[in-house]
């Protein structure tokens, strides 16, 4: 089995703040590795180390078989990077943005133009190619940003919270793009706070909290670590809720809870046979249900079980922000989770 990304014992300190406290990461070639964690967990710092933007204080990392410190120039030839916020020039058109990057990467005028047109077509932006990027929607701008990271044909792509601030439709568009890149053989390291995003896209997940990897594995493996499955029942009639609650309590031994979704009762169960018993009891009681399911824990529940707190949603008011075009030097602790600037190829 070959690995496009391997990191061992990464430590990075900014003054008295330890952003990474011995992080190990590994991404199989042609897969998506999800790095999951709240703001300030160390995700962006890990990306900056792997992208050769900063050096670790301890540990080592290899990308495409090259050491990120000793062979930094070779690593940069292999990678692309998209930060949390679109960094395209809003005054240039979509086509001009991509041609400019192609020329900076020393493509000929002809090749730069052709590469730009190919990427615009691939990302569904051909019709908007002649419009200034400032007129693009959030989803279009993010697709243009992803296209920009591919001008140099990277084999490893870092996506640092690529769907931050996007609406559900635009997020789904970006997800489709990411799946297409992996189908073409690109290895993706995806940092995210969105639990459903990690569940939908990733082959494996590393959960980071306070600069440490607290768990890793496939989404299914992490869900199994959280313990019991969950039986969920939604009766067709609200008047049947008390009867369903009593039934579930008798079957599971604990009272069910009603979460954010009104009318849906859930209870942890350890025996899958409870599902069959629930169906029989509901039939005997002549209770009609709209929803009946036995499922693994969600990644949100996994994160809570592993860290003791939930992953914090974007917009929670605690995400540091920094200047869009800041200096290239190492970030201060306050900037650790801000957007990674620059574009590598």
C-alpha positions as CSV (number, residue, x, y, z in Angstrom):
1,X,0.0,0.0,0.0
2,X,1.4,3.4,-1.0
3,X,0.9,6.6,0.9
4,X,1.0,10.0,-0.7
5,X,1.2,11.8,2.7
6,X,3.0,10.5,5.8
7,X,3.5,12.6,8.9
8,X,5.0,11.4,12.2
9,X,5.2,13.2,15.5
10,X,4.6,16.7,14.2
11,X,5.1,19.4,16.8
12,X,4.6,23.1,16.2
13,X,4.7,25.8,18.8
14,X,3.9,29.5,18.5
15,X,5.4,31.1,21.7
16,X,3.7,29.5,24.6
17,X,1.0,28.0,22.4
18,X,1.4,24.4,21.2
19,X,-0.6,24.1,17.9
20,X,0.5,20.6,17.2
21,X,1.5,18.2,19.9
22,X,2.8,15.1,18.1
23,X,0.5,14.6,15.2
24,X,0.6,11.5,13.0
25,X,-1.2,11.5,9.6
26,X,-1.2,9.1,6.7
27,X,-3.2,9.4,3.4
28,X,-3.3,6.5,1.0
29,X,-2.6,7.4,-2.7
30,X,-5.8,8.3,-4.5
31,X,-7.9,8.6,-1.4
32,X,-9.5,11.4,0.8
33,X,-8.1,11.8,4.3
34,X,-10.4,13.9,6.4
35,X,-8.9,15.9,9.3
36,X,-11.7,16.7,11.6
37,X,-11.7,19.1,14.5
38,X,-13.0,22.4,15.9
39,X,-11.5,25.8,15.5
40,X,-8.1,26.0,17.0
41,X,-7.6,22.2,17.0
42,X,-4.4,22.4,14.8
43,X,-5.9,21.5,11.4
44,X,-4.6,24.5,9.5
45,X,-1.2,24.3,11.1
46,X,-0.9,20.7,10.0
47,X,-1.8,21.8,6.4
48,X,0.8,24.6,6.5
49,X,3.5,22.1,7.6
50,X,2.6,19.6,4.9
51,X,2.5,22.4,2.3
52,X,6.1,23.5,3.3
53,X,4.8,26.9,4.4
54,X,6.2,26.5,7.9
55,X,8.6,24.0,9.4
56,X,7.7,21.8,12.4
57,X,9.6,22.1,15.6
58,X,9.7,18.3,15.9
59,X,8.7,15.4,13.8
60,X,8.9,14.7,10.0
61,X,6.6,14.6,7.0
62,X,6.8,13.2,3.5
63,X,4.6,14.0,0.6
64,X,4.9,11.9,-2.5
65,X,8.0,10.3,-1.0
66,X,9.8,13.7,-0.5
67,X,10.7,15.2,2.8
68,X,8.8,18.5,3.4
69,X,12.0,20.2,4.7
70,X,14.9,18.7,2.9
71,X,13.0,18.4,-0.5
72,X,10.6,21.3,-0.1
73,X,10.9,22.4,-3.7
74,X,10.0,18.9,-5.0
75,X,7.0,18.8,-2.6
76,X,5.8,22.1,-4.0
77,X,5.8,20.7,-7.5
78,X,3.4,17.9,-6.4
79,X,0.8,19.8,-4.4
80,X,-2.1,22.2,-4.8
81,X,-3.7,24.2,-1.9
82,X,-7.0,25.8,-1.4
83,X,-7.6,27.7,1.8
84,X,-10.8,28.5,3.7
85,X,-11.5,31.6,1.6
86,X,-11.4,32.1,-2.1
87,X,-8.2,33.9,-3.0
88,X,-8.8,34.7,-6.7
89,X,-8.5,38.2,-8.0
90,X,-12.0,39.6,-8.1
91,X,-11.2,42.2,-10.7
92,X,-10.0,39.6,-13.2
93,X,-12.3,37.4,-15.1
94,X,-12.3,33.6,-14.4
95,X,-10.3,33.0,-17.6
96,X,-7.8,35.7,-16.7
97,X,-7.3,34.4,-13.2
98,X,-6.4,30.9,-14.5
99,X,-4.2,32.2,-17.3
100,X,-2.3,34.4,-14.9
101,X,-1.6,31.4,-12.6
102,X,-0.5,29.4,-15.6
103,X,2.0,32.0,-16.7
104,X,3.3,32.3,-13.1
105,X,3.9,28.5,-13.3
106,X,5.9,29.1,-16.5
107,X,3.4,27.7,-19.0
108,X,3.6,29.2,-22.4
109,X,0.8,31.7,-23.3
110,X,-0.8,29.1,-25.5
111,X,-0.6,26.3,-22.9
112,X,-1.8,28.6,-20.1
113,X,-4.8,29.6,-22.1
114,X,-5.6,26.0,-23.0
115,X,-5.2,24.8,-19.5
116,X,-7.5,27.6,-18.2
117,X,-10.2,26.8,-20.7
118,X,-10.0,23.1,-19.9
119,X,-10.4,23.8,-16.2
120,X,-13.2,26.2,-16.7
121,X,-15.1,23.5,-18.7
122,X,-14.3,20.9,-16.1
123,X,-15.7,23.0,-13.3
124,X,-18.8,24.2,-15.2
125,X,-17.6,27.8,-15.5
126,X,-17.2,28.2,-19.3
127,X,-20.3,30.4,-19.6
128,X,-18.9,32.7,-16.9
129,X,-15.3,32.7,-18.2
130,X,-15.4,36.3,-19.4
131,X,-17.1,37.7,-16.3
132,X,-15.2,39.3,-13.4
133,X,-14.8,36.9,-10.4
134,X,-16.6,39.5,-8.3
135,X,-19.8,38.7,-10.1
136,X,-19.6,35.0,-9.2
137,X,-21.8,33.3,-6.6
138,X,-20.1,31.8,-3.6
139,X,-20.2,28.3,-5.1
140,X,-18.9,29.5,-8.4
141,X,-16.1,31.4,-6.7
142,X,-15.1,28.3,-4.7
143,X,-15.1,26.2,-7.9
144,X,-12.8,28.8,-9.5
145,X,-10.6,28.6,-6.5
146,X,-10.4,24.8,-6.8
147,X,-9.6,25.2,-10.5
148,X,-6.8,27.6,-9.7
149,X,-5.2,25.0,-7.4
150,X,-5.2,22.5,-10.2
151,X,-3.5,24.6,-12.9
152,X,-0.1,23.0,-12.0
153,X,-1.6,19.5,-12.2
154,X,-1.0,18.5,-8.6
155,X,-1.1,14.9,-7.5
156,X,-1.8,15.9,-3.9
157,X,-4.4,18.5,-3.0
158,X,-4.9,20.2,0.3
159,X,-8.4,21.5,0.9
160,X,-8.6,23.6,4.1
161,X,-12.3,23.8,5.0
162,X,-13.2,24.4,1.3
163,X,-17.0,24.7,1.9
164,X,-16.8,27.4,4.7
165,X,-19.8,29.7,4.3
166,X,-21.4,28.0,1.3
167,X,-25.1,27.2,1.1
168,X,-26.1,23.5,0.9
169,X,-26.4,23.5,-2.9
170,X,-23.0,25.1,-3.4
171,X,-21.5,22.6,-0.9
172,X,-22.9,19.7,-2.9
173,X,-21.3,21.1,-6.0
174,X,-17.9,21.3,-4.3
175,X,-18.4,17.7,-3.0
176,X,-19.0,16.5,-6.6
177,X,-15.8,18.3,-7.7
178,X,-13.8,16.6,-5.0
179,X,-15.1,13.2,-5.8
180,X,-14.2,13.8,-9.5
181,X,-10.6,14.7,-8.6
182,X,-10.1,11.6,-6.5
183,X,-11.6,9.5,-9.4
184,X,-8.8,11.0,-11.5
185,X,-6.2,9.8,-9.0
186,X,-5.6,12.9,-7.0
187,X,-4.9,12.4,-3.3
188,X,-6.9,14.8,-1.1
189,X,-6.3,16.0,2.5
190,X,-9.6,17.7,3.6
191,X,-9.9,19.6,6.8
192,X,-13.4,20.3,7.9
193,X,-15.7,21.1,10.9
194,X,-18.7,19.7,9.0
195,X,-19.5,16.2,10.3
196,X,-21.7,15.3,7.4
197,X,-19.0,16.4,5.0
198,X,-16.4,14.1,6.5
199,X,-19.0,11.3,6.5
200,X,-19.9,11.8,2.8
201,X,-16.5,12.3,1.4
202,X,-13.6,10.7,3.3
203,X,-12.1,7.3,3.1
204,X,-10.4,7.8,6.5
205,X,-10.6,10.4,9.2
206,X,-8.1,11.7,11.8
207,X,-9.9,13.5,14.6
208,X,-7.7,16.3,16.0
209,X,-8.4,18.1,19.3
210,X,-6.0,20.5,21.1
211,X,-3.2,19.7,18.7
212,X,-3.4,15.9,19.1
213,X,-4.9,13.1,17.1
214,X,-7.4,11.6,19.4
215,X,-8.7,8.9,17.0
216,X,-8.5,7.8,13.4
217,X,-10.1,5.2,11.1
218,X,-12.8,5.0,8.6
219,X,-16.1,6.8,9.3
220,X,-17.7,3.4,10.2
221,X,-14.8,2.4,12.5
222,X,-15.1,5.7,14.3
223,X,-18.8,5.3,14.7
224,X,-18.3,1.9,16.2
225,X,-15.9,3.4,18.8
226,X,-18.7,5.6,20.0
227,X,-20.6,2.5,21.3
228,X,-24.3,1.7,21.0
229,X,-26.5,1.9,18.0
230,X,-29.5,4.1,18.2
231,X,-33.1,3.1,17.7
232,X,-35.3,5.9,16.3
233,X,-39.0,5.9,16.0
234,X,-41.4,8.7,14.7
235,X,-45.1,7.9,15.2
236,X,-47.5,9.1,12.6
237,X,-49.7,10.7,15.3
238,X,-48.3,13.0,17.9
239,X,-50.8,11.6,20.4
240,X,-48.9,8.2,20.2
241,X,-45.6,9.7,21.4
242,X,-46.2,8.8,25.1
243,X,-47.0,5.2,24.2
244,X,-44.0,4.9,21.9
245,X,-41.8,6.3,24.7
246,X,-43.0,3.7,27.1
247,X,-42.5,1.0,24.6
248,X,-38.9,2.1,23.9
249,X,-38.1,2.4,27.6
250,X,-39.3,-1.2,28.2
251,X,-37.2,-2.5,25.2
252,X,-34.0,-0.6,25.9
253,X,-34.1,-0.1,29.6
254,X,-33.7,3.7,29.4
255,X,-36.0,6.4,28.5
256,X,-35.8,7.8,24.9
257,X,-35.0,11.4,24.2
258,X,-36.5,13.8,21.7
259,X,-33.7,15.8,20.0
260,X,-33.8,18.9,17.8
261,X,-36.2,17.1,15.4
262,X,-39.6,17.2,17.1
263,X,-41.6,13.9,17.1
264,X,-38.5,11.7,16.6
265,X,-37.7,9.6,19.7
266,X,-34.3,8.0,20.0
267,X,-32.7,5.6,22.5
268,X,-29.3,3.8,22.5
269,X,-29.5,0.0,22.1
270,X,-26.8,-2.7,22.3
271,X,-28.8,-5.6,20.8
272,X,-29.9,-5.3,17.1
273,X,-32.8,-7.7,17.9
274,X,-34.5,-4.8,19.6
275,X,-35.5,-3.6,16.2
276,X,-37.5,-6.7,15.5
277,X,-39.1,-6.6,18.9
278,X,-40.0,-2.9,18.4
279,X,-41.8,-3.7,15.1
280,X,-43.8,-6.4,16.8
281,X,-44.7,-4.3,19.7
282,X,-45.8,-1.4,17.5
283,X,-48.0,-3.8,15.4
284,X,-49.6,-5.2,18.6
285,X,-50.3,-1.7,19.8
286,X,-51.7,-0.7,16.4
287,X,-49.3,2.3,16.3
288,X,-48.5,3.6,12.8
289,X,-45.0,5.1,12.4
290,X,-43.6,7.4,9.8
291,X,-40.0,6.5,10.6
292,X,-38.3,3.5,12.2
293,X,-34.5,3.0,12.0
294,X,-31.6,1.4,13.7
295,X,-28.4,3.4,12.9
296,X,-24.8,3.8,14.0
297,X,-23.9,7.0,15.9
298,X,-23.5,10.1,13.8
299,X,-20.0,11.6,13.6
300,X,-21.2,14.4,15.8
301,X,-21.9,11.8,18.5
302,X,-18.6,10.2,17.8
303,X,-16.8,13.6,18.3
304,X,-18.7,14.1,21.5
305,X,-17.7,10.7,22.8
306,X,-14.0,11.1,21.8
307,X,-13.4,14.7,23.0
308,X,-16.2,15.4,25.5
309,X,-17.5,18.3,23.4
310,X,-19.2,18.7,20.0
311,X,-17.4,20.0,16.9
312,X,-18.1,23.8,16.8
313,X,-20.0,24.9,13.7
314,X,-18.7,27.6,11.4
315,X,-19.9,31.0,12.5
316,X,-19.9,30.1,16.2
317,X,-18.2,33.4,16.8
318,X,-14.8,32.0,17.9
319,X,-13.0,31.6,14.6
320,X,-10.0,33.9,14.3
321,X,-9.8,35.9,11.1
322,X,-6.8,37.6,9.6
323,X,-5.8,39.8,6.7
324,X,-6.6,38.2,3.3
325,X,-3.1,39.0,2.0
326,X,-0.9,38.7,5.0
327,X,2.8,38.0,5.3
328,X,4.1,34.6,4.4
329,X,5.9,34.1,7.7
330,X,4.7,31.8,10.5
331,X,1.3,32.7,11.9
332,X,0.7,34.0,15.4
333,X,-1.5,31.7,17.6
334,X,-4.5,33.9,16.9
335,X,-4.0,33.3,13.2
336,X,-3.7,29.5,13.5
337,X,-7.1,28.8,12.1
338,X,-7.3,31.6,9.6
339,X,-7.1,31.0,5.9
340,X,-3.9,29.6,4.6
341,X,-2.7,32.1,2.0
342,X,-0.9,31.6,-1.3
343,X,-1.2,29.0,-4.0
344,X,1.3,26.2,-4.6
345,X,1.8,24.0,-7.5
